[in-house]
Amino acid sequence: MKPMGKAICLFAAAAFILANTFLTKPASAEQNAFQGNVHNILSKTVVVYKGSPKAYVYSEKTHIDPSRGVHPVEKDGSLLIPIRFVSRSLGAEIGWDKQLSEATITLNDRTIKLKPNSSKMSINNSNFRLNVPVQYIKGRMFVPARTITEALDKRVVYYNDLVIIGDYGDLSGVTLDNQSLNAIIAMLKEEQKTRTIPVLMYHHFQHNVPDDLTSTTVTPSEFEGHLKYLKENGYTSISLQELYDFIHGKAALPDKPFIITMDDGYESNYTYAFPLLRKYETKAAIFIVTSFVGKDPEKFKHFSWEEAREMEASGLVDIQNHSHWHGRHGDMSEQEIMNSISTAQRLIEQNLGPRSIQAFAYPGGNRSSTSRKIVSKLGFDIQLTGLNRLVTINTDLSDIHRISIRHGMTGRDIVASVEQLKKK
């Protein structure tokens, strides 16, 4: 049974293949055969690609998960896929026993039972061991792709992070040549080239915002409205690590990615913003001035190292470098820049541990071509510099621009700003 139906024709796929693989018209017999084979593969299989939130299910291009940010991931050498997606795609029934904390998959004469965080799998009451335990990722239950498909009496073929799943008879009747499989990979990756990523910049949060703070402060209710509106309109938060991997061709992004950043490290990031990040499962990078940590240097107190550790432990917050001295780094001498940034990085890593990537946000956006070169030489992977530009796959990671969020802005206003920047 093909539960999600067959598309009559792969217009988008055909257009891509013809435009990017062949240069002559009309199509030759060889071209028609190639295009036909791609269609034949997709019409008989379920196809996923590591890092991509999209998949082909018997020719129908679809999201792996309604949240749109869920994609296959690699763990200990195995590719893991959401159990609900693979079950439904292959026509199996899936159930959940709350009392036993157990998932049950039924297809034809086979009944499979699995539990989260367990390496045990039961097939018709016979026990088997998984090479990677079942686990929760982004609130979804993930299972090893090969193990679960073979347990459902299906065949799985791997090719350069592409996974093709189908009936043994169907797969034996198609030609899985490199050219066709590369075309399918290109089709899944092509839309990534058009991704635009808004990076939102926040600073401080408080309930009553005076006139002199409207450019850098929003209320907690405004912030919640932003998160709620973005989520309801299909946006998915990503981390700086995910952005880095995307630009380096190591990962794909969801349809509408966005990044939240907060500068300076105010206590209000912990007391007001952090609970809302957890409520809406939203990621954020907080850039701290390390000489201010746990202190009250100006108008507002800054959070402590202990609070920073708590936020990072959630898996949602990433603490990064905003200098040791909150000065104009574009106007400093080379030695001053190196001392300020290196001191901050040393303190961050001493208190919170090594960073998977190193990012630096310029205080006030004050930078120069010289400062950018110095920061790159210091080993920083990402530099946040200016304003009012979206990030794309071609963006220089040493020159990331953001959208400054002000008091009075709604979620609708943020999206309108993003759409306006897309037109530039």
N, C-alpha and C positions, 0 to 999 in steps of 0.2 A: 504494500500500500504506500502511496506517496501522499502523506498527510497534508502537505502545504500546497499541493497542486503543481502542475507544470505550466510554465509560461509558454505561450505559443511561439514566441520568437525572441531572440536576444538582440534587440535592436542596438542597445548601447554597446554590447560586446562586439557585435559585428562592426559597428562604426569605429570603435577603438582599434580593432584588429586591422581593418582595412587602412585606417589612417596611419597607423604606426608600424605596420609590418610590410605592407605592399605599397608600391609607388605607382603602379601602372593600372590603367582602367581600359576596358572593362575587366572584370575578374577572370583570371584564367582557370582552367580545370584544377590546377594545383592549388590556387587560392580558395576555390570553392570547397575542395576536399579538406583543406586545413580548417576553414571556418566551420564546415560541417562536423569535423571531428571535435572541435571545441564545444560546439552545441551538443554533440552526442555525449561527451564526458559529463557536462553539467546537467543534462536531462536525466541522467541515470545515477547521480551521486549527490551526496552532501559534502560540500567543500568549505573548509575553514582555513584561515591563514594566521599564523602566530602574530599576536599584537593587533589584529584587525577586528573591530567590532562588527563588521559585516561578514556575511556568509552567503553561499549559494545553496539552496535547498531544492534539488530537482529543478534547476534553471531559474528559480525565483530568488532574486537578490533580497536579502532580509537582514535585520539586526539580530545578532545572537541573543540579545536580551533587551527588553523594553526600556531599560535604563540607558541604553546606548553607549555606556562607558565600559561594558563588560566585554572581554575578549579572551581568547586562549592564552595561557601563560605557561612558561617552562619552569619546571621545578625538579631539581635533581636529575636532569637528563630526560625527563618525561614531559610531554605536552599535556596540560590539563584543560578540560573543557567543562562548561556548566552541564550538570547532569540533566536538568530540565530541558535544555535546548537539544541535546543529542537524543534524548528519549523521544521527545515529541517529533523531531525531524524524521526519525526512523519509524514512526508509527506506533511506538510503545506507550503503554499507560504507565503513569507514575503516581505513586501515592506516598503519604508521609504518616507514620505512626508516632504520634506525640508521646505516648506512654513509653515506647521503646526507643524513641529518638532514632528512628530507622526509616530509610527510604526504600521503597519497593518498586521495581520496574518489571513490567510484564509485557512480553511480546511472544505471540504464538504459544508455544509450549514451554517457554522459559520464564522463570521468576527469579529475579536477582534482588538481593538485599544487601544494603550497605549502611554504614554508620559514619557520621562525621568524625574525623581525627582517628579513624581506624584503618588498619591495613588488611582487614578481613573482608572477604566478599563471599556471599553464599549464592550458588546457582543451583536451583532445584534441590536445596537442602544439602548440597555438597560444598564444603568450604575451600576457598582458594585465597592466596595471599597476593595483595597488590604490591607492586614495587615502590609506589608512592602512596601514602595515606590519603584518604578522602579528606578534603579540607574546605573551609569557608574562605572565600575571597570576595570582597565587596558585597558581603551579605548573601552570596550565592554558593551553592554546594558544587565543588569542582571534583572531577574524577579523571584518572589517566585515560586519554583518548583511545589508545590501542586496547587496553584492558576491557573497557566498557563496550566498545564496538564488537570485539571478538566474543565477548560474553553474550552479546545479542545475536551471535551467529552471522556477523557481518564481516566484510573484509576491509582493512584499512591500508592505505598506501601513503607513504611520506615522500615529499620531494621539496627540498629547500624551504622548510617551514610551512609548506602547504600540506594539508591533510585531506585525503580523498576517501570517503566512506561510502560503501555500497554493497549490494548483494553480490555474492561470489559470481553468479551467472552474469549479472550486468557488467561487472568490471572485467570479466574475461572477454566480453564482447566489444570493448573499446580499446583504442590505441592510446596508451598513456605516454606519448612521446614528449621529449623535452620542449619542443617548440610550442606545443599546445598548452602544456603545463605552465610554461613561462608566460604565455599570453594571459592565462587565468590569474596568475600572480599579479601581472601588470594591471589587469582590470580591477583587482581588489585594492591595489596600491594607488591607482591613478587619481582617485578623488582626494587622496591625502595632499597632493600638490596644491590644491586650492584651499586648504585649511587656513583660516585666519584665527589667531589667538589673541584676544584682548587680555592685557595684564592690568588689573585694577589696583590702584594705590590708595590705601587707607593710612591713617595715622592714629587718631585718638577717638574715643567713644565716651559720650556723656549725655545725660538726659536733657539738660538745658544748654543750648549752644549760644554763647554770646556772639555779637556781630563780628568781633575781631578774631573769632576762631572758625568761621563758617567754611574757610577754604581747606581746613585740615581736620575737621571734626564732624562726625555724624552721630545721631542718637542710636542707641541699641535697637529701637523699633524700626528705624530706617534701615539699619544693617540687616535685620531679620527680613524686612520687606525685599531687600535686594536678593538675598539668598533664596527666598521663597519664589520670587518671580523668575529668577534665572532657572531654578530647578523645574518649575512648572512649564517653562518654555523650551525645555529640551537641552539646556546647557549643562555641561559636566565639568566639575573642577578637576584640574590636573596639577601635578607638582612640577617644580623646576627640573627635577630629575627626568620626568616624562617629557618635558619640553626639550631637554638636552638630547634624550634618546631619539626623539622624533626628528630633530634637525640633523642628527648624525645617521639617520636611516635605520635605526635599531628598533623602532617601535612605531605603531600607528596611533592615531588619536581618534576620540569619538567625534561625532558630527559637529557639535558646538562646544569646543573646549574653551575654558577660561581659567585664568590664574588670579588668585587673590594674594596681594602682598600688603604688609603693614610695616611702616617705618618707625624707627626710634626705640620701640620696646616699652611702650607705656603700660602701666598696671591695668589700664582699662582693656587692653588686648586680652588679658587673662580673665578679668572679672566679668566683662560684658561680651566680648567677641568669641572667646573660646567656647563657652557653653552653646552658643548658636552654631558654631562650626560643627560641634558634635551633634547637635539636634538635626542639622541638615546634611550631615556627612560630607562636609566641604573641606577641602585641603587649603592650606595657606602657608606662605613663607613670611616669617617675621624677621626683619632686619634690625639688629640691635646695636646701640652705641654702648660698647662694653664698659666704659668709664661711668655710665649711668645705671648699670644693673643694680637693682635693689635700693636705689637712692632716689632722692627728691631734689634733683639739681635745678629745676626751673619751676614751672607752674604745677607740673603733675609728676607723681611718683612713677617709677619704672619697675617692672616686675623683677623678681629675684631669680637666681639660678635654679633654685628648687622649683619654682613655678614654671620655669622654662623646661626643666626636665619632665615635669608632669604633662605639659602640652605636647612635647615630642613623643612621650610614651603612648599617646593616643593614636599615633600613626597618621595624624592629620596635619600636624604642624612641623615645619622645618625652620630651625633658627639659623639665620645667616648674618653676614657681616655688613654693618653700616658704619664702620670705623671705630676707633677708640676715642678720638676727639672729633666732635661734630663740627668740623670746619669745612672750608672751601678747598676741597682736594684738587680742584683744577688750578688753583693758584699757589699751592704749596710747592716746596722744593722736592726733588726726587727723594731725598733722605726722609723728609717729613712724611711724604705719602707712604713710603715703605714702612716707617716706624708705626704710623697710625693703623695701617691695615694689618700688618704682621702681628702687632700686639693684640689687636682685636681677635684675629684668627687663633692665636695661641690660647687666649683666654676661653674662647668658645670651645675649642677642642679639649682643653684641660677640664672644663666643667661639664661638657655635654658629649664628648667623644668625637672621633673623626667624622668629617662630612663625606657623603658619597660623591658629592660635587661641591665646589666652592663657588659661592655667588657673592657679589659685592654691589650694594646700591649706594650711589653717590649722594651724600647729604645735600639737599637742595638741588640735586641734579648738576652740581658744579663740577665739570670735568674738562679735560683737554685731550688732544690727540696724544700728548706725552703721558698724561696720567693713565690713559687706557692701555698704552704699551707697557707701562710699569706694572699695572695690575695684572695684565696677561702674563708678564714675566714672573710674577709672584705665584703663578699657578692657578689663577682663578678661571673657572670655566664660563661664567656668566657675569656680565656687568650690566646693571640697570642704570640708564643714563637720563634720557629725555622723556618727553611727553607727546601724546597725541599721534601715535603710530601703532598699527597692529603688527603682530609678529607673524611671519610666514616661514615656510620651510627654507627660504633663501635669506632669512634675516641673519645678520652678523651677531653672534652671541655676546660680543663685547659691546654691543650697542642696542640693548633692549629698551624700547620705549613703553610707557604706561599711560593709563587714563586716570587722571586724578579725580577721586570721588569727593564731592562736596556736600555739605549740609543742604537738605532740600531736594536732593536728587532721589528719584524713585527707581525701581527696577526697570520700568519702562523707559526712563530717561537714559539709563545705562545702555540698554539695547539700542536705543535710537542713536546714541553716540557711536556705538560699534558699527551700526549700519552706515552712518555718515562717513566714518573713517574708511570703510570698505570702498567707497566711491572715489577716494583720493588717489 
